[in-house]
Amino acid sequence: MEKKNLKKLIDDLGFTCVANENLLDREVNSAYVSDLLSDVMGKAQPQMLWVTSQIHKNIVAVASLIELSAIVIVNERKPDEDMLKLAQEEGVVVLTSDNPAFETAGLLYNYLNTAP
């Protein structure tokens, strides 16, 4: 299966990039859905997308530590400027989805598991 990058994913699924648009060439191989930071730290793998409704600065540290491709914030939640500034500094791509986590995860599952 061919790898997909963030730029194509955003274009195809209608997500919005709110931090680090210059890094959208990153590949995505899977996604992880959780709002528990410790869960993500223990289970998520590099190049995954992290689907969460969290919008505080700690999610940036976790995403950076694991080398995730991006964070996808769901439920029409918008991160504040402090979080976005930290994401920019740490090189963490932040996307937003207006859909709930369940629908966002479904979209990602279907998208990442189909041929290009």
Secondary structure in CASP SS format (residue, H / E / C, confidence):
PFRMAT SS
TARGET T0000
AUTHOR 0000-0000-0000
METHOD secondary structure of the structure
MODEL  1
M C 1.00
E C 1.00
K C 1.00
K E 1.00
N E 1.00
L H 1.00
K H 1.00
K H 1.00
L H 1.00
I H 1.00
D H 1.00
D H 1.00
L H 1.00
G C 1.00
F C 1.00
T E 1.00
C E 1.00
V E 1.00
A E 1.00
N C 1.00
E H 1.00
N H 1.00
L H 1.00
L C 1.00
D C 1.00
R C 1.00
E E 1.00
V E 1.00
N C 1.00
S E 1.00
A E 1.00
Y E 1.00
V E 1.00
S C 1.00
D C 1.00
L C 1.00
L H 1.00
S H 1.00
D H 1.00
V H 1.00
M H 1.00
G H 1.00
K H 1.00
A C 1.00
Q C 1.00
P C 1.00
Q C 1.00
M E 1.00
L E 1.00
W E 1.00
V E 1.00
T E 1.00
S C 1.00
Q C 1.00
I C 1.00
H C 1.00
K C 1.00
N H 1.00
I H 1.00
V H 1.00
A H 1.00
V H 1.00
A H 1.00
S H 1.00
L H 1.00
I H 1.00
E C 1.00
L C 1.00
S C 1.00
A E 1.00
I E 1.00
V E 1.00
I E 1.00
V C 1.00
N C 1.00
E C 1.00
R C 1.00
K C 1.00
P C 1.00
D C 1.00
E H 1.00
D H 1.00
M H 1.00
L H 1.00
K H 1.00
L H 1.00
A H 1.00
Q H 1.00
E H 1.00
E H 1.00
G C 1.00
V C 1.00
V C 1.00
V E 1.00
L E 1.00
T E 1.00
S C 1.00
D C 1.00
N C 1.00
P C 1.00
A H 1.00
F H 1.00
E H 1.00
T H 1.00
A H 1.00
G H 1.00
L H 1.00
L H 1.00
Y H 1.00
N H 1.00
Y H 1.00
L H 1.00
N C 1.00
T C 1.00
A C 1.00
P C 1.00
END
